[in-house]
């Protein structure tokens, strides 16, 4: 449910041409540009390269929003 709520907000912002920076990574203060399918979480590009996510399946945010609609 949390993923769907975030996806809806990101979709609305993308439709309006807004950036998602306010929904940024709490750890790195970077925009959330990637969706980790294994953890079902939006992450930043720095987190994507971390050991915790490196081997996981990823999608760009816009693709994830479309897939989970």
VENPE-V303855 format. One record per backbone hydrogen bond with DSSP energy under -0.5 kcal/mol. CO is the residue of the C=O (numbers start at 1). NH is the residue of the N-H. If there is no record, write none. Layout:
co=CO nh=NH
co=CO nh=NH
//
This chain:
co=1 nh=5
co=2 nh=6
co=3 nh=7
co=4 nh=8
co=5 nh=9
co=6 nh=10
co=7 nh=11
co=8 nh=12
co=9 nh=13
co=10 nh=14
co=11 nh=15
co=12 nh=16
co=13 nh=17
co=13 nh=18
co=14 nh=17
co=20 nh=23
co=20 nh=32
co=21 nh=24
co=25 nh=29
co=30 nh=25
co=31 nh=33
co=33 nh=61
co=34 nh=36
co=34 nh=43
co=35 nh=37
co=35 nh=59
co=36 nh=40
co=36 nh=41
co=41 nh=36
co=43 nh=33
co=43 nh=34
co=44 nh=48
co=45 nh=49
co=46 nh=49
co=47 nh=50
co=50 nh=53
co=50 nh=54
co=53 nh=56
co=57 nh=37
co=57 nh=38
co=59 nh=35
co=60 nh=64
co=61 nh=65
co=62 nh=66
co=63 nh=67
co=64 nh=68
co=65 nh=69
co=66 nh=69
//
